[in-house]
Amino acid sequence: MNRVSTRLQSSRILFIGWSVFAAFGSYFCMYALRKPFNAGSYRGHEWMGINYKAVLIIAQVFGYMVSKFIGIKIISELPPGRRQWMIIGLILFAELSLLLFGLVPVPYNILCLFLNGLPLGMVWGIVFSYLEGRRFTELLAVGLSISQIMSSGCLKSFYFVVRLWFPGLSEFWLPGVIGLLFLPLFMFFVWMLSMIPAPSQEDKLLRAERLPMSVAEKRKILRHFGWGIGGYVVIYTLLTTMRDFRDNFNVEIWNEIEPAWNKAVFSQTELLSGLIVLLAIASLASIKNNAKTYFAIQFLMMAGILLCGLSAFCFQRQVLTPFWWMFLSGLGLFLAYVPMQIALFERIIALFRLRANAGFFVYICDSLGYLGSVGLVLYRECYKADMLWAPVLMRFCYFLTVICLILIFLTGSFFYNKLKKNE
């Protein structure tokens, strides 16, 4: 073990700060290769009568979705020694695809965004594998969570700044240039991740050791917990669909609900949401009892989902301004989504002492979640092309609220009964 890792092991405060910063930075830089392109409008281009930006988003999300399906196997079976070089290879492949996006003419550059999404879907699983299975994993993963909430809005604002720096550069080259600007930073944060020491014996005792999974172990877990996990997969799919739709078409939604909107609004709404979610996740880390934390997560999810539905209803009744609707809908979304991603399966593994890792569960959810995202965009483009983006989001909020509240009650009851049998 080198000097940095030894120092991290000897100081809890330094270890937490280092891990949070490394996770935040690495995932923020990944988003710099994924999200800036959707701040462009790509006016004057179409493909088979469909809005070109929608086609590009579908292509990238489809690649991202395929990556999640691949990740069910690769991330759940990934040994620690291969993490660092794998994540670097994935990012370099994604950046090369962005440069080809600028080089290849329309409409053939659609394929480049599919290739860009293909490696990026596995980055989350690798970053989280450095953090999971520790007595304060939720606290360490705060950086990862906040990065997901803040990065997209901040990088959209950064896109408009870079466009001012390079006024002659086309919308097709800007994503590749932004990716190059963030590449050195990404390498630094990957080095930081590689310095994080392995979980201690105390971590393994409190949270269960996290090991690469075999096919037989995956089947055994699904056989015993399949109904409950299936319910969470549906909830996660709906939340991912809303998150991705809202994020990809933020510019179009703001153009519809407030034509004179300020470009800095992305950073404002996501920063506020990020701070509140940070406090909520940090509070989960303070609960050592895994059963109590599990039910606290259910409460957070219900509160967030209710906020999504109520904020849409109040905006429709003109009780809320556009800013407050977008802020509250985003806050509610992430209050439900983030605890599911970084805490729910982490605690289920610890609660039932499963021989598993969180990446297996999250990648099952993510793979279907992005399938839902593609489906919603295709629904709007193919069947409701005359409908504005904001009403699509509003209707989906109502649908999500009803279905998810029912499923939270059913899945909570399922795992409560399992827990009682274990006792």
Secondary structure, DSSP 8 states (H G I E B T S, - for coil): --HHHHHHHH-HHHHHHHHHHHHHHHHHHHHHHHSGGGG---TT-EETTEEHHHHHHHHHHHHHHHHHHHHHHHHHH--GGGHHHHHHHHHHHHHHHHHHHHHS-TTTTHHHHHHHHHHHTTHHHHHHHTTSSSTTHHHHTHHHHHHHHHHHHHHHHHHHHHHHHSTT--TTTHHHHHHHHHHHHHHHHHHHHHTS----HHHHHHH-------HHHHHHHHHHHHHHHHHHHHHHHHHHHHHHHHHHTHHHHHHHH-TT--TTHHHHHHHHHHHHHHHHHHHHHT---HHHHHHHHHHHHHHHHHHHHHHHHHHHTTSS-HHHHHHHHHHHHHHHHHHIIIIIHHHHHHHHT-S--HHHHHHHHHHHHHHHHHHHHHHHHHT-TTS-HHHHHHHHHHHHHHHHHHHHHHHHHHHHHHHHHH-
